[in-house]
Amino acid sequence: MNKKMKKNRFWMRFLLIALLLVIVVIIFQIAPNYVKEEITGKINIFINNNQVTESMKFDVFVENGIIYMSSKDIANFLDEHIYYDNQYHQILTGSDTKMASLPIDKNEMYVNSSKIDIQGKAIQKDETFYLPISEMENVYNIEVEYLEQSNRLLIDSMDREKKMANSAKDCDVKSLPTIFSKTVDTVQKGENVTIVPTTEELNGWTKIRTKQGIIGYIQEVANIYTVRENMQEQKQVEGTISMFWDYYSEYASAPERTESIPGVNVVSPAFAHLSDEEASELNTNIGEEGQAYVEWAHNQGYKVWAMVSNNISSQTIKDVTSKILRDYQLREKLINEILDMVITYQLDGINIDFENIYKDDKEYLSRFIIELAPRLREYGKVLSVDVTAPDGDDDWSLCYDRNLFGKVADYVIFMAYDQYGQNSNEAGTVAGADWVEVNLKKFVGTQEEVPAEKLILGMPFYTREWQEKNGEISSSTVSMKYIDSVIPEGTQRTWLEEEKQYYVEYEKDGALCKMWLEEEESLKAKFALMKKYQLAGAAYWVKDMEKPEIWQLIEEEIK
């Protein structure tokens, strides 16, 4: 064999090896595009076009045409607050605007207290509860579709945008936006497809879902149209909340208001409280005076978030509150009474002021808020919940799940006062700025994780005069408007930098009196904290304790 032939054979081998290497490289580059994980032997579940089958704790199943999903998976994907009520052997579940109860093994469901007959039922299998999710679209505000041919379950949120289009030609649906990928389905020219939103770089491809629930990519679509828009949350009050509580007892009438109050956009009159005689009965004190109050507020452009209290002045109300909170039917009765009041008197929202709660009732207070919120939201009404500072007394602080309230309610109001309360055995400030800030950090930080945009800072229109005499200490409340008249003329006022307020001492009737002042400067410091932590707003306890000029300051700070 001559040298020329050997050389030619060498180059042929070289080219063949090179070609094989190129083919191998191409295969390794293209092959992954043809690999698509298929889950067989079970229903494939897509929630908002995301494959979640492997994340399911239990398989969904179809029985007599009804699709069932476990309560644990519903908790993971649809309602984290789903709850088994052992007392009435039922499942409680809901969404932003619906609250449902499903008795176990009964073909019925109660949605916002209205009975609905259903084909399926809540069932229990091996200590796991399953709900007929295909009959609960209205509860969760979803579309549910089971595609038997492709063995897929599609669940789409109704509050998300949905766009559809037509295929511009007969074409293959690819697993990835490249022609070098697996064909997962085919569509005919003019066939409807659902557009799947994506942040991927598609380079002329469109991500779609076919009528068989197959998700993939095609290059040519036409006639894109919107089936529904994204549901945008609309706040009842735009901008910073500025609210005052208007307290009057169950034995008095609603105050007569005629004037416009600068810097205010929400008022919270004490319209209702729990009865201390009959569980779940709501005592309302509105009458003609209350109706006139609502009319005045609306004429001023204010929203009315009526306060519902558990009447902490009553000796028996703690046990009555416990009885209501622990019983679903009593909670539901109370909620319906609240709704009746809201609708009858055209209120804009509710402020829940439940205090002095047994620590052991914490879970049940949370259930009450979970069940009340969607009922109010169905009518576009606001729910705010009053809470004290974290890490305090069992029945005055540790009874609140602030994190849950921050998720469920529209607003959480931190009653940032009574740092040293009337029963304290030590004299101190009502609300020092340093104490307020320490607790705000707990609220918006990792301890409580209440969203700052939902947190309202409560501020006091009062202080306390502490009297120390013969080794004993007592205090009395002093309204802001009377502070100057209580302090003897000529008393020196000392500025406390940490508390951001003035302090005074003086002698009266043989007692040493101490007072930490709540007035313009202390209020400015609290507004500074409101702004620093970008809170939702401020609330003031209580109307008619202030001095008139404070409203001008509030208006300037709120702006």
RABELZI-V502094 format. One record per backbone hydrogen bond with DSSP energy under -0.5 kcal/mol. NH is the residue of the N-H (numbers start at 0). CO is the residue of the C=O. If there is no record, write none. Layout:
# RABELZI-V502094
NH|CO ; NH|CO
This chain:
# RABELZI-V502094
5|1 ; 6|2 ; 7|3 ; 8|4 ; 9|5 ; 10|6 ; 11|7 ; 12|8 ; 13|9 ; 14|10 ; 15|11 ; 16|12 ; 17|13 ; 18|14 ; 19|15 ; 20|16 ; 21|17 ; 22|18 ; 23|19 ; 24|20 ; 25|21 ; 26|22 ; 27|23 ; 28|24 ; 29|25 ; 30|26 ; 31|27 ; 32|29 ; 33|29 ; 33|30 ; 34|30 ; 34|31 ; 35|33 ; 39|37 ; 43|150 ; 45|152 ; 46|49 ; 47|45 ; 47|154 ; 49|46 ; 50|48 ; 51|44 ; 51|49 ; 52|44 ; 54|51 ; 55|51 ; 55|52 ; 60|67 ; 62|65 ; 65|62 ; 67|60 ; 68|130 ; 70|128 ; 73|69 ; 74|70 ; 75|71 ; 76|72 ; 77|73 ; 78|73 ; 81|78 ; 82|91 ; 84|82 ; 84|89 ; 85|83 ; 88|84 ; 89|84 ; 90|101 ; 91|82 ; 92|99 ; 94|97 ; 99|92 ; 100|109 ; 101|90 ; 102|100 ; 103|88 ; 104|121 ; 105|102 ; 107|105 ; 108|115 ; 109|100 ; 110|108 ; 110|113 ; 111|98 ; 111|109 ; 113|110 ; 115|108 ; 117|106 ; 121|102 ; 121|105 ; 122|129 ; 124|127 ; 127|124 ; 129|122 ; 130|68 ; 132|66 ; 132|130 ; 133|66 ; 134|131 ; 135|132 ; 139|135 ; 140|136 ; 141|136 ; 142|155 ; 144|153 ; 146|144 ; 146|151 ; 147|145 ; 150|146 ; 151|146 ; 152|43 ; 153|144 ; 153|151 ; 154|45 ; 154|152 ; 155|142 ; 157|140 ; 159|156 ; 161|227 ; 162|194 ; 163|224 ; 164|192 ; 165|221 ; 166|190 ; 167|219 ; 170|186 ; 172|184 ; 173|171 ; 173|216 ; 174|181 ; 177|175 ; 180|178 ; 181|32 ; 183|172 ; 183|181 ; 184|172 ; 186|170 ; 189|166 ; 190|187 ; 192|164 ; 193|208 ; 194|162 ; 195|206 ; 196|194 ; 201|199 ; 204|201 ; 205|217 ; 207|215 ; 208|193 ; 209|213 ; 212|209 ; 215|207 ; 216|173 ; 217|205 ; 220|218 ; 221|165 ; 224|163 ; 226|161 ; 226|224 ; 227|161 ; 230|158 ; 231|229 ; 234|232 ; 237|235 ; 240|535 ; 242|537 ; 243|265 ; 244|539 ; 245|267 ; 246|244 ; 251|248 ; 256|254 ; 261|259 ; 263|260 ; 264|241 ; 265|241 ; 266|302 ; 267|243 ; 269|245 ; 270|268 ; 271|306 ; 272|282 ; 273|308 ; 274|280 ; 280|277 ; 282|272 ; 282|280 ; 283|281 ; 284|270 ; 289|285 ; 290|286 ; 291|287 ; 292|288 ; 293|289 ; 294|290 ; 295|291 ; 296|292 ; 297|293 ; 298|294 ; 299|295 ; 300|297 ; 301|296 ; 302|264 ; 304|266 ; 304|302 ; 305|303 ; 305|348 ; 306|268 ; 307|350 ; 308|271 ; 308|306 ; 309|352 ; 313|310 ; 318|315 ; 319|315 ; 320|316 ; 321|317 ; 322|318 ; 323|319 ; 324|320 ; 325|321 ; 326|323 ; 327|325 ; 330|326 ; 331|327 ; 332|328 ; 333|329 ; 334|330 ; 335|331 ; 336|332 ; 337|333 ; 338|334 ; 339|335 ; 340|336 ; 341|337 ; 342|338 ; 343|339 ; 344|340 ; 345|342 ; 346|341 ; 347|303 ; 348|303 ; 349|381 ; 350|305 ; 351|349 ; 351|383 ; 352|307 ; 352|350 ; 354|352 ; 356|394 ; 360|357 ; 361|358 ; 364|360 ; 365|361 ; 366|362 ; 367|363 ; 368|364 ; 369|365 ; 370|366 ; 371|367 ; 372|368 ; 373|369 ; 374|370 ; 375|371 ; 376|372 ; 377|373 ; 378|375 ; 379|376 ; 380|375 ; 381|347 ; 383|349 ; 384|410 ; 385|351 ; 386|412 ; 396|392 ; 397|392 ; 399|396 ; 401|399 ; 404|400 ; 405|401 ; 406|402 ; 406|403 ; 407|403 ; 408|404 ; 409|382 ; 410|382 ; 411|453 ; 412|384 ; 413|411 ; 413|455 ; 414|386 ; 414|412 ; 415|413 ; 415|457 ; 416|414 ; 418|429 ; 419|428 ; 420|418 ; 423|420 ; 432|498 ; 433|497 ; 435|431 ; 436|432 ; 437|433 ; 438|434 ; 439|435 ; 440|436 ; 441|437 ; 442|438 ; 443|439 ; 444|440 ; 447|441 ; 448|441 ; 448|444 ; 449|442 ; 450|448 ; 453|450 ; 454|450 ; 454|451 ; 455|411 ; 455|453 ; 456|536 ; 457|413 ; 457|455 ; 458|538 ; 460|540 ; 462|477 ; 464|475 ; 465|463 ; 465|513 ; 466|473 ; 467|511 ; 468|466 ; 468|471 ; 471|468 ; 473|466 ; 475|464 ; 477|462 ; 479|460 ; 480|544 ; 481|478 ; 482|478 ; 482|479 ; 485|481 ; 485|482 ; 486|482 ; 490|487 ; 493|491 ; 493|502 ; 494|492 ; 495|500 ; 496|494 ; 499|495 ; 500|495 ; 502|493 ; 503|514 ; 505|512 ; 507|510 ; 510|507 ; 511|467 ; 512|505 ; 512|510 ; 513|465 ; 514|503 ; 515|463 ; 516|501 ; 516|514 ; 518|516 ; 522|518 ; 523|519 ; 524|520 ; 525|521 ; 526|522 ; 527|523 ; 528|524 ; 529|525 ; 530|526 ; 531|527 ; 532|528 ; 533|530 ; 534|529 ; 535|451 ; 535|454 ; 536|454 ; 537|240 ; 538|456 ; 539|242 ; 540|458 ; 541|539 ; 542|244 ; 544|541 ; 549|546 ; 550|547 ; 551|548 ; 552|548 ; 553|549 ; 554|550 ; 555|551 ; 556|552 ; 557|553 ; 558|554
